[in-house]
Amino acid sequence: MPTLFEKIVAREIPADIVFQDDRVTAFRDIHPRAPVHLLIVPNKAIATANDIADADETLVGHMFTVARDLARGAGIADSGYRLIINCNRDGGQEVFHLHVHLVGGAPLGPMLSR
Ligand code: AMP
């Protein structure tokens, strides 16, 4: 079964895609938690951070350089932003297709609620 995000990558279900190349796709989170909230996903399915293979190092690095460029494009590079990867139950992962959240555009407060 393709993941929800594989369907977005393949444009089988709608999403507000802001960037796509042969390795990654970035789109707006459907429930934004900040003025800027993008998800950067590998085009191929990797379920969780635990499933990143050594051979995926370049791909995962590319996810971060794309996130950097999207932050610049959104005008939040200097004000700052947060990159988040949730993993499994305790990490609060809901969609089991690796993704980096890029959130910013407002002060985000402490990293974790106390
Ligand atoms: P996580 O908890 O890290 O797995 O985050 C999954 C994220 O995917 C959440 O922030 C959701 O709001 C987001 N999301 C779920 N479905 C969609 C969708 N169809 N399009 C865009 N974002 C989605």
Backbone and ligand atoms as CSV (ligand in chain L), in Angstrom:
chain,resi,resn,atom,element,x,y,z
A,1,MET,N,N,0.847,-1.203,0.000
A,1,MET,CA,C,0.000,0.000,0.000
A,1,MET,C,C,0.879,1.249,0.000
A,2,PRO,N,N,0.671,2.144,-0.954
A,2,PRO,CA,C,1.433,3.391,-0.918
A,2,PRO,C,C,1.043,4.234,0.288
A,3,THR,N,N,2.004,4.950,0.839
A,3,THR,CA,C,1.715,5.833,1.963
A,3,THR,C,C,0.967,7.070,1.462
A,4,LEU,N,N,0.345,7.760,2.412
A,4,LEU,CA,C,-0.337,9.020,2.092
A,4,LEU,C,C,0.614,9.959,1.355
A,5,PHE,N,N,1.841,10.046,1.836
A,5,PHE,CA,C,2.767,10.999,1.228
A,5,PHE,C,C,3.263,10.500,-0.131
A,6,GLU,N,N,3.341,9.188,-0.337
A,6,GLU,CA,C,3.649,8.700,-1.692
A,6,GLU,C,C,2.567,9.139,-2.680
A,7,LYS,N,N,1.325,9.132,-2.225
A,7,LYS,CA,C,0.225,9.563,-3.103
A,7,LYS,C,C,0.333,11.054,-3.411
A,8,ILE,N,N,0.785,11.837,-2.432
A,8,ILE,CA,C,1.000,13.262,-2.691
A,8,ILE,C,C,2.155,13.441,-3.674
A,9,VAL,N,N,3.241,12.697,-3.457
A,9,VAL,CA,C,4.397,12.781,-4.362
A,9,VAL,C,C,3.974,12.464,-5.798
A,10,ALA,N,N,3.125,11.454,-5.940
A,10,ALA,CA,C,2.661,11.029,-7.270
A,10,ALA,C,C,1.525,11.896,-7.793
A,11,ARG,N,N,1.109,12.879,-6.979
A,11,ARG,CA,C,0.010,13.796,-7.331
A,11,ARG,C,C,-1.306,13.043,-7.548
A,12,GLU,N,N,-1.458,11.966,-6.783
A,12,GLU,CA,C,-2.708,11.204,-6.834
A,12,GLU,C,C,-3.742,11.781,-5.872
A,13,ILE,N,N,-3.275,12.488,-4.850
A,13,ILE,CA,C,-4.186,13.239,-3.987
A,13,ILE,C,C,-3.651,14.666,-3.910
A,14,PRO,N,N,-4.551,15.635,-3.720
A,14,PRO,CA,C,-4.118,17.028,-3.792
A,14,PRO,C,C,-3.274,17.448,-2.596
A,15,ALA,N,N,-2.352,18.326,-2.863
A,15,ALA,CA,C,-1.545,18.957,-1.815
A,15,ALA,C,C,-0.975,20.229,-2.407
A,16,ASP,N,N,-0.605,21.144,-1.532
A,16,ASP,CA,C,-0.012,22.411,-1.984
A,16,ASP,C,C,1.499,22.204,-2.073
A,17,ILE,N,N,1.933,21.660,-3.204
A,17,ILE,CA,C,3.352,21.329,-3.397
A,17,ILE,C,C,4.122,22.609,-3.722
A,18,VAL,N,N,5.180,22.851,-2.955
A,18,VAL,CA,C,5.977,24.069,-3.155
A,18,VAL,C,C,7.321,23.760,-3.801
A,19,PHE,N,N,7.722,22.516,-3.797
A,19,PHE,CA,C,8.991,22.129,-4.426
A,19,PHE,C,C,8.950,20.630,-4.705
A,20,GLN,N,N,9.511,20.260,-5.851
A,20,GLN,CA,C,9.664,18.827,-6.150
A,20,GLN,C,C,10.827,18.648,-7.108
A,21,ASP,N,N,11.650,17.651,-6.834
A,21,ASP,CA,C,12.650,17.229,-7.810
A,21,ASP,C,C,12.627,15.707,-7.852
A,22,ASP,N,N,13.675,15.106,-8.373
A,22,ASP,CA,C,13.638,13.651,-8.548
A,22,ASP,C,C,13.838,12.889,-7.247
A,23,ARG,N,N,14.162,13.608,-6.154
A,23,ARG,CA,C,14.441,12.918,-4.893
A,23,ARG,C,C,13.493,13.288,-3.760
A,24,VAL,N,N,13.040,14.522,-3.731
A,24,VAL,CA,C,12.207,14.974,-2.606
A,24,VAL,C,C,11.045,15.824,-3.093
A,25,THR,N,N,10.034,15.900,-2.228
A,25,THR,CA,C,8.872,16.760,-2.480
A,25,THR,C,C,8.596,17.533,-1.188
A,26,ALA,N,N,8.218,18.800,-1.347
A,26,ALA,CA,C,7.853,19.624,-0.189
A,26,ALA,C,C,6.469,20.208,-0.433
A,27,PHE,N,N,5.660,20.190,0.611
A,27,PHE,CA,C,4.287,20.709,0.490
A,27,PHE,C,C,3.844,21.276,1.829
A,28,ARG,N,N,2.771,22.079,1.777
A,28,ARG,CA,C,2.281,22.713,2.995
A,28,ARG,C,C,1.543,21.696,3.860
A,29,ASP,N,N,1.853,21.740,5.169
A,29,ASP,CA,C,1.127,20.884,6.110
A,29,ASP,C,C,-0.354,21.274,6.105
A,30,ILE,N,N,-1.203,20.270,6.118
A,30,ILE,CA,C,-2.643,20.526,6.029
A,30,ILE,C,C,-3.195,21.157,7.314
A,31,HIS,N,N,-2.490,20.978,8.420
A,31,HIS,CA,C,-2.876,21.585,9.701
A,31,HIS,C,C,-1.685,22.379,10.238
A,32,PRO,N,N,-1.433,23.554,9.648
A,32,PRO,CA,C,-0.207,24.281,10.010
A,32,PRO,C,C,-0.187,24.699,11.475
A,33,ARG,N,N,0.947,24.485,12.113
A,33,ARG,CA,C,1.140,24.888,13.516
A,33,ARG,C,C,1.861,26.220,13.630
A,34,ALA,N,N,2.204,26.835,12.526
A,34,ALA,CA,C,2.929,28.108,12.521
A,34,ALA,C,C,2.645,28.759,11.174
A,35,PRO,N,N,2.954,30.065,11.031
A,35,PRO,CA,C,2.691,30.730,9.747
A,35,PRO,C,C,3.348,30.023,8.574
A,36,VAL,N,N,4.526,29.493,8.772
A,36,VAL,CA,C,5.166,28.638,7.761
A,36,VAL,C,C,5.227,27.226,8.333
A,37,HIS,N,N,4.632,26.279,7.643
A,37,HIS,CA,C,4.713,24.881,8.084
A,37,HIS,C,C,4.718,24.006,6.837
A,38,LEU,N,N,5.915,23.598,6.463
A,38,LEU,CA,C,6.102,22.759,5.280
A,38,LEU,C,C,6.590,21.388,5.702
A,39,LEU,N,N,6.310,20.402,4.879
A,39,LEU,CA,C,6.828,19.048,5.074
A,39,LEU,C,C,7.730,18.717,3.899
A,40,ILE,N,N,8.917,18.228,4.194
A,40,ILE,CA,C,9.858,17.806,3.151
A,40,ILE,C,C,9.976,16.293,3.261
A,41,VAL,N,N,9.642,15.597,2.196
A,41,VAL,CA,C,9.588,14.131,2.235
A,41,VAL,C,C,10.439,13.555,1.107
A,42,PRO,N,N,11.042,12.392,1.347
A,42,PRO,CA,C,11.693,11.698,0.229
A,42,PRO,C,C,10.622,11.165,-0.719
A,43,ASN,N,N,10.913,11.170,-1.996
A,43,ASN,CA,C,9.922,10.648,-2.946
A,43,ASN,C,C,9.696,9.155,-2.752
A,44,LYS,N,N,10.727,8.457,-2.312
A,44,LYS,CA,C,10.543,7.028,-2.031
A,44,LYS,C,C,10.145,6.858,-0.575
A,45,ALA,N,N,9.410,5.810,-0.308
A,45,ALA,CA,C,8.912,5.599,1.043
A,45,ALA,C,C,10.021,5.106,1.962
A,46,ILE,N,N,10.238,5.854,3.037
A,46,ILE,CA,C,11.074,5.425,4.164
A,46,ILE,C,C,10.169,5.629,5.368
A,47,ALA,N,N,9.866,4.577,6.112
A,47,ALA,CA,C,8.784,4.679,7.100
A,47,ALA,C,C,9.122,5.638,8.241
A,48,THR,N,N,10.273,5.450,8.838
A,48,THR,CA,C,10.639,6.245,10.016
A,48,THR,C,C,12.131,6.553,9.959
A,49,ALA,N,N,12.586,7.377,10.892
A,49,ALA,CA,C,14.025,7.657,10.979
A,49,ALA,C,C,14.799,6.367,11.217
A,50,ASN,N,N,14.173,5.385,11.870
A,50,ASN,CA,C,14.848,4.103,12.099
A,50,ASN,C,C,15.138,3.364,10.806
A,51,ASP,N,N,14.390,3.685,9.778
A,51,ASP,CA,C,14.493,2.936,8.514
A,51,ASP,C,C,15.390,3.623,7.493
A,52,ILE,N,N,16.067,4.692,7.901
A,52,ILE,CA,C,17.025,5.345,7.002
A,52,ILE,C,C,18.225,4.413,6.839
A,53,ALA,N,N,18.512,4.031,5.603
A,53,ALA,CA,C,19.648,3.152,5.329
A,53,ALA,C,C,20.912,3.993,5.155
A,54,ASP,N,N,22.056,3.358,5.350
A,54,ASP,CA,C,23.315,4.072,5.109
A,54,ASP,C,C,23.322,4.663,3.700
A,55,ALA,N,N,22.745,3.941,2.757
A,55,ALA,CA,C,22.723,4.393,1.365
A,55,ALA,C,C,21.827,5.617,1.162
A,56,ASP,N,N,21.032,5.947,2.188
A,56,ASP,CA,C,20.125,7.102,2.091
A,56,ASP,C,C,20.766,8.391,2.614
A,57,GLU,N,N,22.037,8.336,2.991
A,57,GLU,CA,C,22.648,9.525,3.614
A,57,GLU,C,C,22.560,10.748,2.715
A,58,THR,N,N,22.840,10.574,1.445
A,58,THR,CA,C,22.810,11.721,0.526
A,58,THR,C,C,21.388,12.232,0.365
A,59,LEU,N,N,20.446,11.314,0.280
A,59,LEU,CA,C,19.033,11.699,0.161
A,59,LEU,C,C,18.583,12.493,1.374
A,60,VAL,N,N,18.933,12.011,2.554
A,60,VAL,CA,C,18.514,12.702,3.781
A,60,VAL,C,C,19.209,14.071,3.866
A,61,GLY,N,N,20.453,14.131,3.467
A,61,GLY,CA,C,21.128,15.425,3.417
A,61,GLY,C,C,20.428,16.375,2.465
A,62,HIS,N,N,19.950,15.847,1.362
A,62,HIS,CA,C,19.240,16.669,0.383
A,62,HIS,C,C,17.951,17.222,0.982
A,63,MET,N,N,17.265,16.424,1.803
A,63,MET,CA,C,16.061,16.924,2.469
A,63,MET,C,C,16.384,18.187,3.275
A,64,PHE,N,N,17.557,18.203,3.889
A,64,PHE,CA,C,17.918,19.350,4.724
A,64,PHE,C,C,18.365,20.546,3.888
A,65,THR,N,N,19.042,20.319,2.778
A,65,THR,CA,C,19.415,21.479,1.957
A,65,THR,C,C,18.173,22.065,1.286
A,66,VAL,N,N,17.212,21.214,0.949
A,66,VAL,CA,C,15.942,21.735,0.417
A,66,VAL,C,C,15.218,22.530,1.507
A,67,ALA,N,N,15.200,22.013,2.727
A,67,ALA,CA,C,14.573,22.749,3.832
A,67,ALA,C,C,15.250,24.104,4.016
A,68,ARG,N,N,16.571,24.124,3.976
A,68,ARG,CA,C,17.311,25.393,4.095
A,68,ARG,C,C,16.864,26.377,3.018
A,69,ASP,N,N,16.787,25.903,1.781
A,69,ASP,CA,C,16.417,26.790,0.669
A,69,ASP,C,C,14.965,27.264,0.789
A,70,LEU,N,N,14.096,26.384,1.253
A,70,LEU,CA,C,12.697,26.781,1.424
A,70,LEU,C,C,12.559,27.812,2.535
A,71,ALA,N,N,13.354,27.664,3.585
A,71,ALA,CA,C,13.334,28.665,4.661
A,71,ALA,C,C,13.788,30.010,4.110
A,72,ARG,N,N,14.838,30.004,3.318
A,72,ARG,CA,C,15.292,31.255,2.689
A,72,ARG,C,C,14.181,31.840,1.825
A,73,GLY,N,N,13.565,30.986,1.015
A,73,GLY,CA,C,12.517,31.446,0.108
A,73,GLY,C,C,11.307,32.002,0.837
A,74,ALA,N,N,11.046,31.450,2.018
A,74,ALA,CA,C,9.904,31.920,2.820
A,74,ALA,C,C,10.266,33.155,3.633
A,75,GLY,N,N,11.528,33.569,3.570
A,75,GLY,CA,C,11.957,34.770,4.270
A,75,GLY,C,C,12.126,34.590,5.764
A,76,ILE,N,N,12.348,33.358,6.211
A,76,ILE,CA,C,12.463,33.117,7.656
A,76,ILE,C,C,13.841,32.616,8.058
A,77,ALA,N,N,14.782,32.631,7.114
A,77,ALA,CA,C,16.105,32.100,7.436
A,77,ALA,C,C,16.755,32.898,8.565
A,78,ASP,N,N,16.659,34.220,8.491
A,78,ASP,CA,C,17.335,35.038,9.493
A,78,ASP,C,C,16.555,35.091,10.804
A,79,SER,N,N,15.231,35.140,10.722
A,79,SER,CA,C,14.444,35.185,11.960
A,79,SER,C,C,14.497,33.842,12.677
A,80,GLY,N,N,14.616,32.770,11.917
A,80,GLY,CA,C,14.782,31.454,12.512
A,80,GLY,C,C,13.591,30.546,12.302
A,81,TYR,N,N,13.836,29.292,12.503
A,81,TYR,CA,C,12.807,28.284,12.268
A,81,TYR,C,C,13.229,27.001,12.971
A,82,ARG,N,N,12.371,26.005,12.868
A,82,ARG,CA,C,12.669,24.715,13.500
A,82,ARG,C,C,12.464,23.607,12.490
A,83,LEU,N,N,13.377,22.656,12.482
A,83,LEU,CA,C,13.240,21.439,11.673
A,83,LEU,C,C,12.992,20.283,12.630
A,84,ILE,N,N,11.947,19.522,12.368
A,84,ILE,CA,C,11.519,18.465,13.294
A,84,ILE,C,C,11.310,17.169,12.517
A,85,ILE,N,N,11.810,16.083,13.068
A,85,ILE,CA,C,11.463,14.745,12.562
A,85,ILE,C,C,10.923,13.952,13.748
A,86,ASN,N,N,9.682,13.544,13.675
A,86,ASN,CA,C,9.087,12.715,14.714
A,86,ASN,C,C,9.271,11.245,14.353
A,87,CYS,N,N,9.549,10.438,15.361
A,87,CYS,CA,C,9.768,9.008,15.104
A,87,CYS,C,C,8.949,8.149,16.068
A,88,ASN,N,N,8.067,7.355,15.482
A,88,ASN,CA,C,7.297,6.340,16.228
A,88,ASN,C,C,6.438,6.949,17.345
A,89,ARG,N,N,5.941,6.099,18.218
A,89,ARG,CA,C,4.887,6.500,19.162
A,89,ARG,C,C,5.326,7.629,20.092
A,90,ASP,N,N,6.446,7.460,20.764
A,90,ASP,CA,C,6.847,8.494,21.724
A,90,ASP,C,C,7.239,9.790,21.029
A,91,GLY,N,N,7.643,9.694,19.776
A,91,GLY,CA,C,7.977,10.895,19.009
A,91,GLY,C,C,6.756,11.582,18.430
A,92,GLY,N,N,5.596,10.934,18.548
A,92,GLY,CA,C,4.368,11.541,18.047
A,92,GLY,C,C,4.186,11.426,16.549
A,93,GLN,N,N,4.838,10.446,15.939
A,93,GLN,CA,C,4.720,10.304,14.475
A,93,GLN,C,C,3.339,9.790,14.108
A,94,GLU,N,N,2.709,10.478,13.155
A,94,GLU,CA,C,1.362,10.102,12.703
A,94,GLU,C,C,1.374,9.508,11.306
A,95,VAL,N,N,2.258,10.003,10.466
A,95,VAL,CA,C,2.335,9.516,9.081
A,95,VAL,C,C,3.666,8.780,8.913
A,96,PHE,N,N,3.574,7.506,8.540
A,96,PHE,CA,C,4.766,6.660,8.523
A,96,PHE,C,C,5.431,6.682,7.150
A,97,HIS,N,N,5.831,7.887,6.801
A,97,HIS,CA,C,6.654,8.187,5.627
A,97,HIS,C,C,7.541,9.330,6.098
A,98,LEU,N,N,8.831,9.078,6.192
A,98,LEU,CA,C,9.772,10.057,6.755
A,98,LEU,C,C,9.481,11.465,6.242
A,99,HIS,N,N,9.504,12.437,7.149
A,99,HIS,CA,C,9.309,13.830,6.738
A,99,HIS,C,C,9.970,14.753,7.734
A,100,VAL,N,N,10.488,15.857,7.191
A,100,VAL,CA,C,11.014,16.938,8.011
A,100,VAL,C,C,9.958,18.037,8.037
A,101,HIS,N,N,9.540,18.429,9.234
A,101,HIS,CA,C,8.693,19.609,9.379
A,101,HIS,C,C,9.596,20.839,9.359
A,102,LEU,N,N,9.263,21.814,8.551
A,102,LEU,CA,C,9.905,23.131,8.584
A,102,LEU,C,C,8.865,24.101,9.112
A,103,VAL,N,N,9.070,24.592,10.339
A,103,VAL,CA,C,8.090,25.487,10.957
A,103,VAL,C,C,8.761,26.786,11.357
A,104,GLY,N,N,8.077,27.886,11.138
A,104,GLY,CA,C,8.622,29.186,11.497
A,104,GLY,C,C,7.657,30.286,11.114
A,105,GLY,N,N,8.196,31.496,11.136
A,105,GLY,CA,C,7.369,32.659,10.810
A,105,GLY,C,C,6.822,33.338,12.042
A,106,ALA,N,N,7.134,32.809,13.217
A,106,ALA,CA,C,6.731,33.389,14.498
A,106,ALA,C,C,7.613,32.759,15.566
A,107,PRO,N,N,7.744,33.422,16.719
A,107,PRO,CA,C,8.510,32.796,17.798
A,107,PRO,C,C,7.864,31.458,18.184
A,108,LEU,N,N,8.660,30.424,18.247
A,108,LEU,CA,C,8.124,29.072,18.459
A,108,LEU,C,C,8.167,28.630,19.916
A,109,GLY,N,N,8.822,29.407,20.747
A,109,GLY,CA,C,8.864,29.031,22.148
A,109,GLY,C,C,9.865,27.915,22.395
A,110,PRO,N,N,9.807,27.355,23.593
A,110,PRO,CA,C,10.769,26.301,23.940
A,110,PRO,C,C,10.577,25.078,23.063
A,111,MET,N,N,11.634,24.306,22.936
A,111,MET,CA,C,11.602,23.159,22.033
A,111,MET,C,C,10.536,22.145,22.447
A,112,LEU,N,N,10.416,21.900,23.755
A,112,LEU,CA,C,9.440,20.945,24.253
A,112,LEU,C,C,8.630,21.611,25.344
A,113,SER,N,N,7.329,21.291,25.402
A,113,SER,CA,C,6.520,21.813,26.509
A,113,SER,C,C,6.913,21.076,27.772
A,114,ARG,N,N,6.829,21.778,28.870
A,114,ARG,CA,C,7.265,21.166,30.132
A,114,ARG,C,C,6.067,20.658,30.922
L,1,AMP,P1,P,3.924,13.577,12.122
L,1,AMP,O1,O,3.162,13.666,13.402
L,1,AMP,O2,O,5.353,14.046,12.273
L,1,AMP,O3,O,3.809,12.233,11.469
L,1,AMP,O4,O,3.286,14.668,11.175
L,1,AMP,C1,C,2.404,14.355,10.139
L,1,AMP,C2,C,1.937,15.668,9.586
L,1,AMP,O5,O,1.293,15.421,8.349
L,1,AMP,C3,C,0.942,16.427,10.461
L,1,AMP,O6,O,1.469,17.707,10.791
L,1,AMP,C4,C,-0.306,16.534,9.588
L,1,AMP,O7,O,-0.981,17.761,9.751
L,1,AMP,C5,C,0.287,16.370,8.198
L,1,AMP,N1,N,-0.640,15.867,7.200
L,1,AMP,C6,C,-1.465,14.794,7.301
L,1,AMP,N2,N,-2.154,14.609,6.156
L,1,AMP,C7,C,-1.746,15.579,5.313
L,1,AMP,C8,C,-2.082,15.931,3.975
L,1,AMP,N3,N,-2.999,15.221,3.262
L,1,AMP,N4,N,-1.473,16.996,3.398
L,1,AMP,C9,C,-0.575,17.705,4.106
L,1,AMP,N5,N,-0.205,17.426,5.365
L,1,AMP,C10,C,-0.783,16.380,5.962
